[in-house]
Amino acid sequence: MISLRHCSHQSLKYLFTRSASRGPLADFFNRLIGTHIHQSLKMPIEQTDSDVTLSHAGSSVKVLLHGANILSWKVNGREKLFLSEAAILDGTKAVRGGVPLVFPVFGKATSGPTATLPQHGFARLSTWEFLGQTTEDPLTVQFGLGPENVSKELQSAWPYDFTLIFSVSLGSDTLETSLSITNPGNVAWDFQTLLHTYFYIPDVNKVAVTGLTGVSVKDKVTKTDYSETSKDVTIASEVDRVYENVAEPVSITSDGKTLFEITRKNLDDVVVWNPWTNCTKMGDFKPATGYKNMICVEAGSVSKWTSLAPGETYVAVETVKALL
Ligand SMILES: O=P(O)(O)OC[C@H]1O[C@@H](O)[C@H](O)[C@@H](O)[C@@H]1O
């Protein structure tokens, strides 16, 4: 295991002790970023048994070890993510809100090696290791997941070797997340991945998603495929669409003013989801009117499978800038 030495209670100052690291995930992490690790950094990071919170100049981000699920992102003290009041945070279920991580399958596969995995795969159902801080400016921490962190049942459902490193960087008005996916094994495997971000919005009736004009859509509600004609994609009923190969940066606006700018690397697709009043069918979605205050704009690589040969790494990055 990676050794993190607590230098004080609650508000911690970590020392990342490379020589004390054990296990394949820790070894991989050492090789990957070892040269960038700052020894003895004192930093605004707080850890409990279940989560890690970074704070910087009025902004903060809180990450639950279960799923490495971001639960909260605040800019100038104002919450930017939607988290259901009934979200289950004890590790028995995926979190309804924040930023769940989808890997190695998006949705439910009907055939192929991921067909026996639950919807959206196992990354959001597993407890990640906190690996520590990598840089001070921007304030960045990393979390890791390997087969040893996944339940026996899920491991046997997808029996491949893998290393996931999730990096979270907090800027004054930006949140950058990066998922590095490595195949350390001897056989190639295919994956899909996605950052299932639940944005907090003041009023769904005023919100639009821009940057999607002319993009091919797979509409899961109408079960049709078409090309998006709207400049502003608005929400007035249940929406569940996969926008494929989105070239432009995507923004979320409210009353014509930009709330969020989203840029992506190696995350070619964008899913737009709002369950509308169907949210009441989900036991962990509260309040029942919560659909008015959320929109999922999910950066992913989901319209195709990416094959990762032994030794290969795929790095997917999303940067979100909050403007209001
Ligand atoms: O309830 P889950 O498994 O978290 O999924 C929520 C939604 O996630 C979206 O990404 C999918 O496009 C939807 O079809 C799905 O309903």
The ligand as an ORCA input file, in Angstrom:
! r2SCAN-3c Opt
* xyz 0 1
  O     -29.088      5.593    -12.573
  P     -27.682      5.545    -13.128
  O     -27.181      4.144    -13.335
  O     -26.749      6.359    -12.291
  O     -27.720      6.206    -14.555
  C     -28.203      7.500    -14.720
  C     -28.235      7.872    -16.206
  O     -26.917      8.002    -16.657
  C     -26.826      8.538    -17.979
  O     -25.477      8.680    -18.306
  C     -27.485      7.590    -18.943
  O     -27.434      8.117    -20.255
  C     -28.926      7.356    -18.512
  O     -29.525      6.415    -19.391
  C     -28.981      6.872    -17.072
  O     -30.333      6.766    -16.677
*
